[in-house]
Amino acid sequence: MLDQKLKAYAQSNIYPWHMPGHKRIPLDDGNPYEIDITEIDGFDNLHGAKGILAEAQDRAAQLYGAQKSYYLVNGSTCGLLAAVCASCKRGGRILVARNCHHAVYHAISIWNLEADYLYPGMTDVGIVGDISARTVEKALQESTYDALLITSPTYDGVVSDIAAIARVAHAHGIPLIVDEAHGAHFGVSELFPKSAVTQGADIVIQSMHKTLPSMTQTALLHLCSNLVQPREVERYLNYFETSSPSYVLMAGMERCIRKLIREGPLLYEGFYNRLCAFYDKTAALQHLRVMEPRDLRGLFYRMDPSKILIFTDGYSVSGPQLHQILLREYGLQMEMASVDYVLAMSSIMDTEEAFGRLEKALYAIDAALPAGEDGAFAARKREIGNIYTPVPARMTIGEAEEVSRRAMEDVASEDAVGRISAEFVYLYPPGIPILAPGEEILEKTVKDIENCKVLGLEVQNMTADGRFRVLGR
């Protein structure tokens, strides 16, 4: 049973190198049932807050430097949906980074938008790169859009130059929406990247639960300019956010914000020092490699040092295999595994002891790995290359989903080439679409997906027996 399994997990020796950022350490010892209420007298209403909740949201705006901030208890998902609908005309056009969260694609479908994509490059180290202002400028010179939406930082911690991108967007008269779900800790300390809130973005969405001591589903939407009106944002938050927001979650958000206002710089100085010590202590690994932010200078605008990327470099283990070794043999649960690396998500709640435990596990695994590269693994990785490359869109997402209601079929890989996808197909995590509804399935796409499966990555939205869902003829 779920409750019993969760309790057993909490009492186990497994350490969470994954979200949420509270790392199972409460900010107080209260009983959540005691404060689980509804909108009774004296406790305000999130949809139209004028009292205690308005004051709480104002404190969040003060911390981050926003004009107005909104509590989200449906996660960043409802914020992204509201931001897109508030910024774009129904049936309009949007320019989005292809590595956006699938909630963005859901908004595109709901609002029947035509979407064009900005594709970040795949770097030599095997992670998706940033979006450049030059790429945005080129796209905006070629077409007209209602809004621009990018993700920064990415799941791996890659940060784009938001200030430069905002200048380009504003020169073309459109708002910039930044999915900063993985950057709620930005802007609290100068030791970490600046938040998009203060870098010219118009709407910024952050998941507090990902990197802060806040519970799952807690997030913020920051309104930072007058390009999008508050009444429009509030209209669509009413659409997409529950009408019964959890006071347990909102109380936790308030505690977290207050803690950051009071102690944020000091907490992040200690956290940064623990991170730097960890990077220094793992620099002598022989086969595994912990990617230091300084190793990536020149590849990206900036990296978030709290995202710990541990590469196998083809030494007899893949990313998924390393993920399982760390869990089964050392009780360390990572956030994500990719082809040849795992991602550990850290926060201010990770102690020196926790970093030491990860360091010892990596050295033990490293010592047991044989010298030399696994040739078959390296060849397979080279064959995949960059799976996030442009594919032809034959219709909009909304159009394809409408067709699929009437005519959809499942086909084997060998019969899928040239057909039109009826579903999103993506690796999860991180949830970036390899295919979106309405896009043509290419031979390269089929091959990339098969290679990902062989390497142990989880491909979602195909049938249980690995068939593609395509539009009927």
Protein Blocks (a to p, Z undefined) as FASTA:
>chain_A
ZZlmmmmmmmmmbdcfbdcfklopafbfcdfklmmccddehiapfehpablmmmmmmmmm
mmnopabdcddfebjklmmmmmmmmmpcehiacdddfkbcfklmmmmmmnopacdddddd
ddfkopacdddfklmmmmmmmpccfbdcdddddfkopacdfklmmmmmmmnopacdddfk
lmmmgokamkbccdfklnopabdcddfklmpccdehiacdddfbfkbcfklmmmmmmmmp
cfbdcfklmmmmmmmmmmmmmmmmmmmmmmmmmmmmmmmmmmmpfkbccddfklmgojam
bdcfklccddeklnopafklmmmmmmmmnopacfbdcfkbccddddfklcfklmmmmmmm
mmmmmmmpcghidfklmmmmmmnmpabbcdddfbdfklmmmmmmmoccdddfklmgopac
fbdcddddehiafbdghiacdfklmmmmmmmmmnopacehiafkopacdddZZ
